[in-house]
Amino acid sequence: MLWRTRAPRAAGGPVQAGLDADELLTLMYGSDPVKVELTRLENEVRDKDRELGEAHAEIKALRLSERAREKAVEELTAELEKVDEKLKLTESLLEAKNLELKKTNDEKKAAMAAQFAAEATLRRVHAAQKDDDMPPIEAILAPLEAELKLSRQEIAKLQDDNRALDRLTKQKEAALLEAERTVQIAMAKAALVDDMQNKNQELMKQIEICQEENKILDRLHRQKVAEVEKLSQTVRELEEAVLQGGAAANAVREYQRKVQEMNEEKKIVDRELARAKVTANRVAVVVANEWKDANGKVMPVKQWLEERRFLQGEMQQLRDKLAIAERTARSEAQLKEKYQLRLKVLEDGLRGPPSGSSRPPTEGKSMSNGPPRRLSLGGADSMSKASPNGVLMRRSPSLNSRSSLTTSSSLVLKHAKGTSRSFDGCTRSLDRGKVLENGPHSLNSSTDSVKDCGTADNWKADAEEKSNETTNNDSSDMVSGVLYDMLQKEVVSLRKACHEKDQSLKDKDDAIEV
C-alpha cells in the first residue's frame, strides 16, 4: 500500500525530492537490515534490563526475608538461654529432692530398725515377766507405741513428699522434652537461615555475573551495530557491482554449451576407440587364419611384430586422446560448477528485494514482459532502456567508469576461447600425425575417425564463430571473472561471519537463560 500511495507523487518530481533517504532505501531495497538488526538488539537489551530489575527485586525480597529470619533466630536464641536457665534450676531442685529422698529413706530404715529393736525388747520383757514380777507391760509399751505413731506419721509425711517429688520430676521431664523440641526447631531454623544466606550469596554472585554479561552484551551490541553498518555498506557496493555483471548468465550458458561440445567429443573418441578395438580383433582373426594355412607355414615373426607395433601405437594414440578429452571434460565440469555457483549468487542477489515494495512502477512494467529472475545481457540493456525515468538509470554513469573491467573480461573470454581452439588444433594434429604414420597400412576405422573429427571440428568452428560474434556484441557490459570471484568470496565470507556471530549470540543467550 505504501508503494501504491507514493507512486503518483514520485511521478511529479519535486515531491520525490522531499522523500527521506530511509524511505528511498525502503522503496529500493525493501526493509533495511540495519534497522531490523538494531531493533532486535534494542529489544534484547530491554529484555536484559527487565530481567535485571526482576533480579534486583528478588534480592530486596531475599534481604528482607533474611532480616526477618535473623530476628527470629535472635528471639529463639534468647528463648533457648531462658530454657537453659530453667533447666539448670530444675536440675538443682531435682538434686536437692534426691538428697531429701535419700535422707528420708535412711530415717525410714532407722525407724524400722528401732521398731524391730522395740519388738525384741518387748519379747524379752514378756519373757522376763513370766520369770519375774516386772512392772506392767502397758506402762512399758505406752511410750514405745507413742514413738511408733510419731515415726509412722513421719513416714506418711515422707511418702507424701516422695509423691510430690515424683510429680515434680515428671513435670520437669515434660518441660525438658519441650525444651529439647524447641532446641531442635531452633537448630532447624538456624540451618534454614544458613541455607538462605548461602542462596543469597549465590544470587549476589549470579547478579554480578549478569551485570558483567550485560556489559559484554552492550559492548557486543555496539560492535554489532558498527559491523552491520559496514556490512550494509559492503552489501550496497556488492549490489551495485552485481547489477553491472548481468552478462555472467550468458557466460554460464556459453560454458554449458562448451561442456556439451566436450561431452560430444568424448563420445566420438569413445566410438573411435571401440572401432579400433574391433579392427584389432579383426586383424587378430585374420592373422590367426593366415598362419593356419594348408602348407603349415608359420607367419613371419618380423611381419607379426610390425603389425603388433603398429596396432599398439594406434591404441596408445587413442588412449592419449581419450585422456586429454577426459581432462578437458573434467576442467569444463569444474568451470560449469563455478559458473553455476556464480549464477546462483546472482539469482540470490536479484531475488533479494521483493518485487512489490522495492521497485518503482516503471520497473515493474518493464519486468512484467521479461523473465523474472535470470536476466541476460540484452534483457538488462532493454530494462535500462525501457525505464528512462526509473531507478535503473543509475547504471548509465557507471558504465564509463568500468570500461577497463569490461575490456579485461573480454580478454579473459578470448583467452579461454583460444585455449579451446588450441585443444581442437591439438586433436586435429594428432589425427594428421596418425594418418602420416600409418601410411598405406591405415585401416577403415582410422579414416572414419578422421572424418568424424573433421565434421566435429567444422561444427565447433561454426559454434565458436557464433560465440565470438555474441561476445563481441556483449563484451561492453561484462565484469571480469577475477573481480567477480573476489566479490563472491567476500559475500560468502560475510555471510559466514554473520551466521557465526548470530550463533554465538544465541549460545550466550541460552547460557544466560540456563
Long-range contacts (C-beta under 8 A, 24 or more apart in sequence): 2-26, 2-357, 3-27, 3-356, 3-357, 3-361, 7-360, 7-361, 10-360, 26-357, 26-358, 27-357, 27-358, 27-360, 28-353, 28-358, 28-359, 28-391, 29-239, 29-352, 29-353, 29-358, 30-352, 30-353, 30-354, 30-357, 30-358, 32-232, 33-228, 33-231, 33-232, 33-235, 34-228, 34-229, 34-232, 37-224, 37-225, 37-228, 38-225, 38-228, 41-221, 41-224, 41-225, 44-217, 44-221, 44-509, 45-217, 45-218, 45-221, 48-210, 48-214, 48-217, 49-214, 51-210, 52-207, 52-210, 52-211, 52-214, 55-203, 55-206, 55-207, 55-210, 56-207, 58-203, 59-200, 59-203, 59-204, 59-207, 62-196, 62-199, 62-200, 62-203, 63-200, 65-196, 66-193, 66-196, 66-197, 66-200, 69-189, 69-192, 69-193, 69-196, 70-193, 72-189, 73-186, 73-189, 73-190, 73-193, 76-182, 76-185, 76-186, 76-189, 76-190, 77-186, 79-182, 79-186, 80-182, 80-183, 80-186, 83-179, 83-182, 83-183, 84-179, 86-175, 86-179, 87-175, 87-176, 87-179, 90-172, 90-175, 90-176, 93-168, 93-172, 94-168, 94-169, 94-172, 97-165, 97-168, 97-169, 100-161, 100-165, 101-162, 101-165, 104-158, 104-161, 104-162, 107-154, 107-158, 108-155, 108-158, 111-151, 111-154, 111-155, 114-147, 114-151, 115-148, 115-151, 118-144, 118-147, 118-148, 210-512, 213-508, 213-512, 217-508, 220-505, 224-501, 227-501, 231-494, 231-498, 234-490, 234-494, 235-494, 238-349, 238-487, 238-490, 238-491, 239-349, 239-352, 240-398, 241-479, 241-483, 241-487, 242-345, 242-346, 242-349, 242-350, 242-487, 243-392, 243-395, 244-395, 244-398, 244-399, 244-402, 244-405, 244-477, 244-479, 245-346, 245-478, 245-479, 245-484, 246-346, 246-375, 246-376, 246-377, 246-379, 246-380, 246-477, 247-376, 247-377, 247-380, 247-409, 247-474, 247-477, 247-478, 247-479, 248-339, 248-342, 248-343, 248-346, 248-478, 248-479, 248-484, 249-343, 249-346, 249-374, 249-375, 249-376, 249-377, 250-376, 250-377, 250-470, 250-474, 251-339, 251-413, 251-478, 252-336, 252-339, 252-340, 252-342, 252-343, 254-467, 254-470, 254-471, 255-332, 255-335, 255-336, 255-339, 256-336, 256-339, 257-463, 257-467, 258-332, 258-420, 259-329, 259-332, 259-333, 259-335, 259-336, 261-460, 261-463, 262-325, 262-328, 262-329, 262-332, 263-329, 264-456, 265-325, 265-328, 265-427, 265-456, 266-322, 266-325, 266-326, 266-329, 268-449, 268-452, 268-453, 268-456, 269-318, 269-321, 269-322, 269-325, 270-322, 271-449, 271-452, 272-318, 272-321, 272-445, 272-448, 272-449, 272-452, 273-318, 273-319, 273-322, 275-445, 275-448, 275-449, 276-314, 276-315, 276-318, 276-445, 276-446, 278-445, 279-443, 279-444, 279-445, 280-311, 280-315, 283-307, 283-311, 283-443, 307-441, 310-438, 310-441, 313-437, 314-434, 314-438, 314-446, 317-430, 317-433, 317-434, 320-430, 321-427, 321-430, 324-423, 324-426, 324-427, 328-423, 341-488, 342-484, 342-488, 343-374, 345-488, 345-491, 347-373, 347-374, 350-375, 359-390, 359-391, 360-387, 360-390, 360-391, 362-386, 362-387, 362-389, 362-390, 363-387, 363-390, 363-391, 363-392, 366-390, 377-474, 377-477, 377-478, 378-474, 380-477, 381-477, 399-476, 399-477, 402-479, 405-478, 405-479, 405-480, 405-483, 406-475, 406-476, 406-477, 406-478, 406-479, 407-475, 408-480, 408-482, 409-475, 409-478, 409-479, 409-480, 409-481, 410-471, 410-475, 410-478, 412-480, 412-481, 412-482, 413-471, 413-475, 413-478, 414-471, 417-464, 417-467, 417-468, 420-464, 421-464, 424-457, 424-460, 424-461, 427-453, 427-457, 428-453, 428-457
